[in-house]
Amino acid sequence: MSAAAVLSASTDEASKPRPLVSIRDVSKQFANGTIAVRDVNLDLARGEFVSLLGPSGCGKSTLLRMISGLGEPSRGTIEWPTSPHDAEGHASPDLGFVFQEPTLMPWATALKNVMLPLTLKGANKRDAEAQAATMLSLVGLKGFETSYPRELSGGMKMRVSIARALVTKPSILLMDEPFAALDEITRHKLNDDLLKLWWEQRFTAVFVTHSVFESVYLSQRIVVMAARPGRVMADLTVDAPHPRDDMFRTSAQYADLCRVASQNLKKAIAG
Amino acid sequence: MSDITAPVHVPHDGTDAEARPIFTEERRILGIARSTWPGILAPIIIGIFALGFWEWIVHARSIPHYVLPGPWLIAKTLVADWGTLSGSLWITLRITFAALIAAVTVGVALAIVFTQSKWLEMSLFPYAVILQVTPVVSIAPLIIIWVGDINLSLLICAWIVAFFPILSNTIMGLNSADHNLINLFQLYKANRWQALRYLRLPAALPYFLGGLKISGGLALIGAVVAEFVAGSGGNASGLAYRILESGYQLRIPRMFAALIMISVTGIAIFLLTSWISHIFLRKWHESAIKREN
């Protein structure tokens, strides 16, 4: 089985059901004139695990923030055909967001941090506590409900951050290089646990990274981006079954997939 | 020798969550950790030596007590005149704390209003600065004439001095919330009130408490300065007035006694505000956390 056959271009648009997110001709220009993203067209299917892979400055974070609604595109549209819309016709998808830093409130315990999205939605306090506690145990932090962020390691803080993003049971989880600041051993463990959560809970995952290995290990699909201006260069399908584990990480198939993704990234960087 | 308590057992779940820290408890003497004792004892020993030297030099040089009374004479005066002095202390304390409470209320309220509306901040903040930079001694007589009621005048003077650090620190704190956390609140469509209650106010707390420590001392200084101004008109009875009165009557030991009471009050206010700060921040803020390396 050749690597090229394994990593093929995405299949035809027509055969797919309606996407969760539909990105059409999206460009983003900042006030200083920098074009961060240019003419991006992308459909995100419900339940898939997609990585946005590219060098720094390729606009992958900007694209992620636009999907989340934190920044409006300068041109083009981002539509959520299957999500609820508010009275003014704006889509209000249920989403979770994980930043590059854990971004926890230092004055609140792990449990209170995870409760935050529910608290802001006006949920009943006891229900919110119960749900947050369940979520904390799902990310492997049972027994740390009353710990403050400063008492937790970098990896544990990131787990709290993921628990907070997932506590509302969102249909999509957006992650902006969440594990970039962690050491490799911790990162591998968090990758495994993230995949397990995704496998069990079936949310759509959009994962921004600059690591070829991480994107191949996690994703079903890799969108390769190039910088200046940020644009999509390749859309690869990672044709390896889930659930994946350490066996996959050491397999020849994984090495092949990584090589093909690397070649695509190299081409993207070269322009 | 420190006792090492056993780590709390966490079920083996294959995460780094198992790395519960092993806390070590330091030995305590009279309920105070052993390492904090030198910090308490050293200044006390220095103080005793200084007081001894002072007493000795007053006797050795036969310095008259209307120039420099010895510490023992001051202590005796403090006890003998306690009735008058404690009454004055009570008056000064009342003004100080009323001014501090007013400074906290107005300072925090204005800071919240300013951070909600840039227009209000732009239009009003310069006047807050003017109030701050005008020496209170120079406007105290005017305030006393305008307001009429002497206690209220003193309160206003002390408030003017005390409120600015709270205002400016709280504004800074309210604006210092983590940018990503602000984004997170936007993502969850939090309203202004939620952003204030769950994000901006807690983020402002360390800054506010820093302001409170400064303002506590300033409220006392403001009260004493205003009393001096009012006292020269002969219509106040706080500790500053006792100092003026003793000066006129050449009752220098009593003057020293009143002075010491003001200093001790200042120290007590500082300790109180530091303690409040510690209580609020000990669980999470870097400033209140002991590091071992």
Interface residues (C-beta under 8 A of the other chain):
Chain A: S68 G69 L70 S92 L95 F97 F99 E101 T103 M105 P106 W107 A108 L116 P117 T119 L120 K121 G140 L141 K142 G143 F144 Y148 P149 R150 E151 S153 G155 M156 R159 T186 K189 D193
Chain B: V8 V10 P11 D13 G14 T15 D16 A17 A19 P21 D178 N180 L181 N183 L184 F185 Q186 L187 Y188 K189 A190 Q194 Y198 L199 P202 A203 L205 K283 W284 H285 E286 I289
